[in-house]
């Protein structure tokens, strides 16, 4: 494994800068307020889910255990990106060191990969719950749930560490290079290398297939069986509830995997840096925001627990 000291001990650039969204001060203020509002909504929404799941024993089930982990991931994932992004909206371009860029890339890729693996795990949980309801508690044990989350984390850490280390062994021309993005993501940083990147590009595609394509195919297979099982449910109410739960998960899945695939799996010749930056805004803000909205607005258990928590807090406040 490549050591971090070796990776960042380059004679090339000592820093990168991010391209500004706009140089117009009025638009800078609007963008800052919009992104800050979205970030605060993501923090509040996902924190509320974690709080409700942890404090209500009725939600101590595998589905909500995974949802709680997903919410924690979304908080960490956006926090790796958004504060630095907000600090770079105003004024002159602010430099980020080579090591700082590498650290952001490592955590961003790690958390994004865990997110993708966890969505596949949640699809398996729904498959067992709907297709094998009588065996659900015997299959989805607490031990298995923890093992799947830990396994996803270890796999993501391994892939991310190797990919980030490989990228930063490349030479970068010049002292200060401009990244046409708002974060140190792999594709825009690769474009700044002044060396042959075919091997690095191939590794990126390989990691992208492992992180995006394989989990997505597993989710598709799970939902084929889930759909067949739902159609066999005689009760219209039962079918409606099952479809509601699954459609919530599928909405997040399609946005996450679809947008990420456009950035990481498209041939380099057909990609546009400006397009990638716009698409990245979706999985930086929209998907993490949809997670609490979809799972609370379309889930009676979570809505009920939230109402009880609000009422309880209001009652304790009036005492």
Helices and strands as residue ranges (DSSP letters): H 4-8, E 15-18, H 25-55, G 57-59, H 62-87, E 95-97, H 98-131, G 133-135, H 136-139, H 142-167, E 176-179, H 186-190, H 198-208, I 209-213, H 214-231, H 236-264, G 268-270, H 273-281, I 282-286, H 287-297, H 300-318
